[in-house]
Amino acid sequence: MKILLVEDNQQVAGFLKKGLHEAGHVVDWADNGRDGMALAIGEAYDAIILDRMLPGGIDGLGIVAALRASGNKVPVLILSALDEVDERIRGLKAGGDDYVVKPFSFGEVVARLEALARRSQDNHYDTTLKVGELSMDLLSRKVTRDGKALLLKPREFKLLEYLMRHAEQVVTRTMLLENIWEYHFDPQTNVIDVHVSKLRQKIDTGFERSMLRTVRNAGYMLTAGP
């Protein structure tokens, strides 16, 4: 899944990001309400983890209320140190789908996210990515091409998900370093080339045409076209 995490506590955010990345999810992070609102409104996410109290002029309830007012039904899991029943009710009435009190168990957060994703699927929200004959189920984590199952490692799954979300677009090495490996500098390694090569072997080998292309001096492109 592609998840937005809005949390101002760096330690909590780092803990959640690490665990979610290891579970194969793509995570965008904002540490204040202003940036969180911009991402929540401007990007498409499968779920949002939202801290209740945030700096930046807008709190978590303000963000979720704005989302619902705009018709955005993305599942929202609210995190909060406020454990009073009235506060939980306020969070749910504002438009939150679930409410977890800090301190929390990472396993519980993941379980609740998965439950929200299943509920979204039942309500006909799209949890499947499709590019040509290539299909990815974000809940079961199954990938197929023309009906043939492809076995991907977690990093390969994450890389392919990012490429599918940006299908028919050139994806640069910088974009991959920042969003898949979380490097904000060039480590001067061939880590991207190695992973792209392995992914290409898995999704293109045995098929008539290549979907994962190298765009010279630019980056890579996943395409359904000829």
C-alpha positions in Angstrom: 0.0 0.0 0.0 1.0 3.6 -0.4 0.6 5.2 3.0 0.8 8.8 4.2 2.2 9.2 7.8 1.6 12.5 9.4 3.5 12.5 12.8 5.7 15.2 14.3 7.5 12.9 16.8 10.6 11.8 14.8 11.2 8.8 17.0 7.6 7.5 16.5 7.7 8.4 12.8 11.0 6.6 12.3 9.7 3.5 14.1 6.6 3.4 12.0 8.3 4.1 8.7 10.9 1.4 9.3 8.3 -1.2 10.1 6.0 -0.3 7.2 8.9 -0.2 4.7 10.0 -3.7 5.9 6.5 -4.9 5.4 6.7 -3.7 1.8 4.7 -0.5 1.9 5.5 2.8 0.3 5.5 5.6 3.0 5.4 9.4 2.6 6.0 11.3 5.8 5.1 14.8 6.9 6.0 16.2 10.4 3.5 19.0 10.6 -0.1 19.7 9.8 0.5 22.1 6.9 2.6 19.7 4.9 0.4 16.8 5.9 -2.6 18.6 4.5 -0.8 19.3 1.2 0.1 15.7 0.7 -3.2 14.3 1.8 -5.1 16.6 -0.6 -2.6 16.5 -3.5 -1.6 12.8 -3.6 -3.5 9.5 -3.8 -3.0 7.2 -0.8 -4.4 3.8 0.2 -4.4 4.8 3.8 -3.3 7.7 6.1 -1.9 7.4 9.6 -2.6 10.7 11.3 -1.3 12.1 14.6 -4.0 13.9 16.5 -1.9 16.9 17.7 0.4 18.5 15.1 2.4 21.7 14.7 1.9 23.8 11.6 -1.4 25.6 12.2 -3.7 22.6 11.6 -4.2 19.5 13.7 -5.1 15.9 12.7 -8.8 16.5 13.1 -8.6 19.5 10.8 -6.9 17.4 8.1 -9.4 14.6 8.2 -12.3 17.0 8.3 -11.0 18.7 5.2 -10.5 15.4 3.4 -14.1 14.4 4.1 -15.5 17.8 3.1 -13.7 17.4 -0.2 -15.2 13.9 -0.8 -12.0 12.0 -0.2 -12.8 8.7 1.5 -9.3 7.4 2.0 -9.1 5.3 5.2 -7.7 7.3 8.1 -6.2 5.8 11.2 -5.8 8.5 14.0 -2.9 8.2 16.5 -3.2 10.1 19.7 -2.0 10.3 23.3 -5.5 11.5 24.2 -7.1 8.4 25.5 -10.4 9.8 26.9 -13.6 8.4 25.4 -14.7 11.9 24.4 -11.5 12.4 22.4 -11.9 9.1 20.6 -15.5 10.1 19.7 -14.3 13.5 18.4 -11.8 11.8 16.2 -14.3 9.4 14.7 -16.9 12.0 14.3 -14.4 14.2 12.4 -14.1 11.5 9.8 -11.5 9.1 11.2 -12.0 5.4 10.5 -10.1 4.1 13.5 -8.4 5.5 16.6 -5.2 4.1 18.3 -3.9 5.5 21.6 -0.2 6.1 22.2 1.9 4.2 23.2 0.8 1.5 20.7 1.9 -1.8 19.4 3.3 -1.8 15.8 1.5 -5.1 15.2 -1.8 -3.5 16.2 -1.3 -0.5 13.9 -0.6 -2.9 10.9 -3.6 -5.1 11.8 -5.9 -2.1 11.9 -4.5 -0.7 8.6 -5.1 -4.1 7.0 -8.7 -4.1 8.4 -9.3 -0.6 7.0 -7.9 -1.7 3.6 -10.2 -4.7 3.5 -13.1 -2.5 4.4 -12.2 -0.1 1.6 -12.0 -3.0 -0.8 -15.5 -4.1 0.3 -16.7 -0.6 -0.4 -15.2 -0.9 -3.9 -12.2 1.3 -3.4 -9.4 0.2 -5.7 -6.6 -1.8 -4.1 -5.3 -3.2 -7.3 -2.8 -1.6 -9.7 -2.9 -2.6 -13.3 -0.6 -1.6 -16.2 -1.4 -3.5 -19.4 -1.4 -7.3 -18.5 0.6 -6.6 -15.3 -1.5 -6.6 -12.2 -0.7 -6.0 -8.5 -3.0 -6.8 -5.6 -1.9 -4.5 -2.7 -3.7 -6.5 0.0 -2.6 -10.1 -0.9 0.7 -8.7 -2.4 0.2 -10.9 -5.4 1.7 -9.9 -8.8 0.7 -11.4 -12.1 1.5 -10.8 -15.7 -1.0 -12.2 -18.2 -2.2 -14.5 -15.5 1.2 -15.8 -14.6 2.2 -15.4 -10.9 5.5 -13.4 -10.3 7.4 -14.0 -7.1 8.9 -10.7 -5.9 11.0 -9.9 -2.9 9.8 -7.1 -0.6 12.1 -4.5 -2.2 11.2 -5.6 -5.7 7.5 -5.4 -4.8 8.0 -1.9 -3.5 10.0 -0.9 -6.6 7.3 -2.2 -8.9 4.5 -0.6 -7.0 6.2 2.8 -7.4 6.8 2.2 -11.1 3.2 1.1 -11.6 1.9 4.2 -9.8 4.0 6.3 -12.3 3.4 4.2 -15.4 4.1 5.8 -18.7 6.3 8.3 -17.0 10.0 8.6 -16.8 11.1 7.7 -13.2 14.5 9.1 -12.4 17.3 7.6 -10.3 16.8 10.4 -7.8 13.1 9.6 -7.4 13.9 5.9 -6.8 16.7 6.7 -4.3 14.4 9.0 -2.3 11.2 7.0 -2.4 12.4 3.4 -2.3 15.7 3.6 -0.5 15.1 6.9 1.4 18.5 8.3 0.3 18.5 12.0 -0.1 22.0 11.9 -1.7 23.6 9.7 -4.4 25.4 6.8 -2.6 27.4 6.2 -5.7 26.5 2.6 -5.9 24.8 0.4 -8.5 22.0 -0.6 -6.1 19.3 0.7 -8.4 20.7 -1.0 -11.5 20.9 -4.3 -9.7 17.3 -4.2 -8.4 15.9 -2.9 -11.7 17.7 -5.7 -13.6 16.4 -8.4 -11.2 12.9 -6.9 -11.5 13.0 -6.8 -15.3 14.0 -10.4 -15.4 11.0 -11.4 -13.3 8.4 -9.3 -15.1 9.7 -9.5 -18.7 11.3 -12.9 -19.1 9.2 -15.2 -21.2 7.0 -12.5 -22.7 7.2 -11.1 -26.2 7.9 -7.5 -25.2 9.6 -5.7 -22.4 7.5 -3.5 -20.1 10.3 -2.1 -18.0 12.4 0.2 -20.2 15.6 2.1 -19.6 15.4 5.7 -20.8 18.9 6.7 -21.7 20.3 9.5 -19.6 17.0 9.9 -17.8 15.9 6.8 -15.8 13.3 4.1 -16.3 9.7 3.7 -17.5 7.1 1.0 -17.0 4.9 1.0 -20.1 2.0 -1.0 -21.5 2.7 0.3 -25.0 4.7 -1.2 -27.8 
